[in-house]
Amino acid sequence: MDINVRRRSQVQVIQLRGPLRMGPAVDALQQTLQEALDTGDMQIVMNLSEVPMVDSSGIGLLVRFLALIKKKGGNIKLAQPSQFAVRTLRLVGVLNLFETFDNDDAAVDSFA
């Protein structure tokens, strides 16, 4: 799992590359999201265009941090989720929890 974090105005854009599954990938994303919380970054866009696979631990992590950040007045929005990611999130019934966008710009602009 490759994680690239960049800032666009007040929004953290997190680009993921590789499968999001139990082990080092989920651990690395958890650390990245926790660091965002610790520094007060509550507006996050997760670009999932290069995530070919998400397992239950990856989904659990996304949902858990979405709940934590929403309690603090923020949000996690998904940009360009891969077809597999969309299917998986829909299958387990959590896709409707996330706003999804066709690209990073639209997701970032939606925070304004």
ZABAKOL-576027 format. One record per residue (C-alpha): residue number from 1; z, y, x; residue in three letters. Coordinates in steps of 0.02 Angstrom, whole numbers. Each point is the difference from the previous one (the first is absolute). Last residue first. Example, Ala and Ser with C-alpha at 12.3 -4.5 7.8 and 13.67 -1.06 7.14 Angstrom:
<atoms>
(atom 2; (357; -53; 684); 'SER')
(atom 1; (33; -172; -69); 'ALA')
</atoms>
This chain:
<atoms>
(atom 112; (32; 1247; -822); 'ALA')
(atom 111; (43; -185; 15); 'PHE')
(atom 110; (-168; -53; -75); 'SER')
(atom 109; (-89; 85; 146); 'ASP')
(atom 108; (66; -134; 120); 'VAL')
(atom 107; (-65; -141; -111); 'ALA')
(atom 106; (-168; 82; -26); 'ALA')
(atom 105; (-19; 32; 187); 'ASP')
(atom 104; (53; -177; 47); 'ASP')
(atom 103; (-137; -82; -103); 'ASN')
(atom 102; (-39; -90; -164); 'ASP')
(atom 101; (176; 26; -69); 'PHE')
(atom 100; (138; -109; -70); 'THR')
(atom 99; (160; 54; -86); 'GLU')
(atom 98; (126; -139; 18); 'PHE')
(atom 97; (115; -82; -129); 'LEU')
(atom 96; (-150; -64; -99); 'ASN')
(atom 95; (-45; -117; 144); 'LEU')
(atom 94; (169; -87; -19); 'VAL')
(atom 93; (-39; -145; -116); 'GLY')
(atom 92; (-6; -145; 123); 'VAL')
(atom 91; (-185; -28; -34); 'LEU')
(atom 90; (-39; 187; 3); 'ARG')
(atom 89; (76; 21; 175); 'LEU')
(atom 88; (-97; -153; 60); 'THR')
(atom 87; (-165; 54; -77); 'ARG')
(atom 86; (17; 177; 68); 'VAL')
(atom 85; (45; -64; 175); 'ALA')
(atom 84; (-145; -123; -3); 'PHE')
(atom 83; (-123; 135; -54); 'GLN')
(atom 82; (60; 110; 143); 'SER')
(atom 81; (106; 151; -44); 'PRO')
(atom 80; (-95; 161; 34); 'GLN')
(atom 79; (150; 116; -4); 'ALA')
(atom 78; (169; -50; -71); 'LEU')
(atom 77; (133; 127; -48); 'LYS')
(atom 76; (183; -3; 50); 'ILE')
(atom 75; (106; 130; -87); 'ASN')
(atom 74; (139; 126; 25); 'GLY')
(atom 73; (147; 66; -100); 'GLY')
(atom 72; (140; -92; 91); 'LYS')
(atom 71; (8; -138; -130); 'LYS')
(atom 70; (-191; -13; 15); 'LYS')
(atom 69; (21; -36; 187); 'ILE')
(atom 68; (119; -145; -27); 'LEU')
(atom 67; (-102; -75; -143); 'ALA')
(atom 66; (-163; 10; 99); 'LEU')
(atom 65; (93; -73; 149); 'PHE')
(atom 64; (50; -154; -99); 'ARG')
(atom 63; (-173; -19; -79); 'VAL')
(atom 62; (-91; 7; 167); 'LEU')
(atom 61; (123; -120; 83); 'LEU')
(atom 60; (-9; -124; -143); 'GLY')
(atom 59; (-190; 2; 8); 'ILE')
(atom 58; (4; -37; 186); 'GLY')
(atom 57; (127; -140; -26); 'SER')
(atom 56; (-106; -73; -140); 'SER')
(atom 55; (-157; -8; 107); 'ASP')
(atom 54; (-136; 130; 29); 'VAL')
(atom 53; (-171; -44; 71); 'MET')
(atom 52; (-158; 86; 63); 'PRO')
(atom 51; (86; 166; 40); 'VAL')
(atom 50; (-136; 113; 70); 'GLU')
(atom 49; (-17; 116; -151); 'SER')
(atom 48; (189; 4; -26); 'LEU')
(atom 47; (28; 186; 34); 'ASN')
(atom 46; (181; 37; -43); 'MET')
(atom 45; (29; 181; -50); 'VAL')
(atom 44; (178; 63; 15); 'ILE')
(atom 43; (91; 151; -67); 'GLN')
(atom 42; (187; -19; 28); 'MET')
(atom 41; (12; 42; 184); 'ASP')
(atom 40; (183; 42; 24); 'GLY')
(atom 39; (15; -55; 181); 'THR')
(atom 38; (101; -155; -43); 'ASP')
(atom 37; (-119; -44; -142); 'LEU')
(atom 36; (-152; 7; 114); 'ALA')
(atom 35; (94; -104; 131); 'GLU')
(atom 34; (40; -128; -135); 'GLN')
(atom 33; (-184; -9; -47); 'LEU')
(atom 32; (-53; -34; 180); 'THR')
(atom 31; (140; -128; 27); 'GLN')
(atom 30; (-49; -91; -160); 'GLN')
(atom 29; (-181; 2; 54); 'LEU')
(atom 28; (45; -80; 167); 'ALA')
(atom 27; (110; -134; -82); 'ASP')
(atom 26; (-137; -40; -129); 'VAL')
(atom 25; (-128; -26; 139); 'ALA')
(atom 24; (121; -91; 118); 'PRO')
(atom 23; (48; -133; -126); 'GLY')
(atom 22; (-48; -21; -181); 'MET')
(atom 21; (-174; 61; -45); 'ARG')
(atom 20; (-105; 157; 0); 'LEU')
(atom 19; (-163; -62; 75); 'PRO')
(atom 18; (-91; 118; 118); 'GLY')
(atom 17; (-26; 186; 17); 'ARG')
(atom 16; (117; 124; -84); 'LEU')
(atom 15; (-27; 187; -7); 'GLN')
(atom 14; (157; 100; -42); 'ILE')
(atom 13; (-33; 179; -57); 'VAL')
(atom 12; (158; 106; 2); 'GLN')
(atom 11; (-16; 148; -117); 'VAL')
(atom 10; (66; 178; 22); 'GLN')
(atom 9; (-163; 67; 77); 'SER')
(atom 8; (-93; -157; 55); 'ARG')
(atom 7; (109; -98; 120); 'ARG')
(atom 6; (-56; -156; 92); 'ARG')
(atom 5; (66; -176; 12); 'VAL')
(atom 4; (-104; -145; 67); 'ASN')
(atom 3; (67; -175; -26); 'ILE')
(atom 2; (-89; -152; 75); 'ASP')
(atom 1; (53; -168; -68); 'MET')
</atoms>
